[in-house]
């Protein structure tokens, strides 16, 4: 199953960026070739200007595509994202993309259940735009400010279920709890739900467990420290089951075979799920 | 005035320009072919291949530091059969010379992998990894003991008629001794240098960042170290030297040529910009024009030391 496209190197022009709450920013790039080829769940690898003593690019999942424009939603967490705060309209930067294998778009017989933690909501917004019909989105975060892209899903007519750890928006607790109750309330004989998720590792691992227990399919977008982004350096590898079904494990490159994996492919460290 | 000649020879490999890519930073060929025209490289050096598939190290395997990165991938590779099946069909479609980096855990495995490639069409040369600092089972011992180095080079030489390049470790007291031993063992060329042994510690957890504890430092930080090694090795041997370590722009490549290298390789900078090697080749050409030099060979080894 292929959910990827051929990548390219393209010089992007920054059209602008604006804050999204306190901690997040939305960056808009004019990068027509990559925008045209991008699929939900794929990512781009940016060479951030002003990081002259740094040798690695920085990977970002694709938030949205609008014509020739590519939107990224990022949180300022380290050297690379701090330098990105200084990007302004007219700046040029080198972009590699679209990279990796994204979410499947060809699953019409199931109800899409999108589960996002924090800025993991960003690629799910793009996915919701490209899926045939609306489903349900489950968004979680530490507090209300960490629940992102809610307006995007509402605009598309999606039902949104929210959970925050401090209870400042939606239910108090974890997003997996909201998902559990939704699944439990589902009438017998209703079309099966299929999970598409992006967020912290703990969330994805919990969803893999739910998928196994409930016999659901779950597509998980994995995040690992990345080097080249193109399948060359073998830094971002994770353990997966051998595809031949003969047992055993092999390495898969998150940047190339992923970042989206079907949960049954994955081998979680220290767990048998 | 006609364009300066960029052609250079490494053993029996004729390169249209002196810029190749370094093993381990360019995959097995097709990966970066999506992004750049690999036919414009001087040569394409693929990641290390061993007789049997090899899993490599646990993760984390790489950490970025100012001026470079430290890696301990651990030579993960699909083995000879996997390489031939998955990558050789693509590589055979290219006209650019293909050099395969090879390694073994024992002397016998070095001989075996060289013998296997002797029967493979489409491979112009072999680069012998005797210096990868990540594998406890061998590498380091061959690369840092002059007598072991000569033995492994001599053994591989007897198994291959291809151009044989020996990639030396920087982690030795006198590089000239190792350069001479590789030459005596039958190497057609030397590549200098492999990564420099290094370590990064997370001060919050007090744990090494890399699962392998230590790794190899590459990138701009090691460039002056590599220039010194190329300079010293070039004085010690007659065979050509390929300079590598921290090339980002043409200037760093030109330094290697002046120090005595006949060719250069771009490594870590491929991760920053896969088109680096092509840009460096153009920059060398522009430099030759500016200095009114007719060819790369007029530049090689022209460092002016003393009065």
Interface residues (C-beta under 8 A of the other chain):
Chain A: X6 X7 X8 X9 X47 X53 X54 X55 X56 X57 X94 X96 X224 X225 X227 X228 X230 X231 X232 X233 X234 X235 X237 X238 X251 X256
Chain B: X24 X25 X26 X27 X31 X32 X34 X35 X36 X47 X55 X56 X59 X60 X61 X62 X63 X64 X66 X67 X68 X69 X71 X73 X76 X219 X220 X268 X269 X270 X271 X272 X273 X274 X275
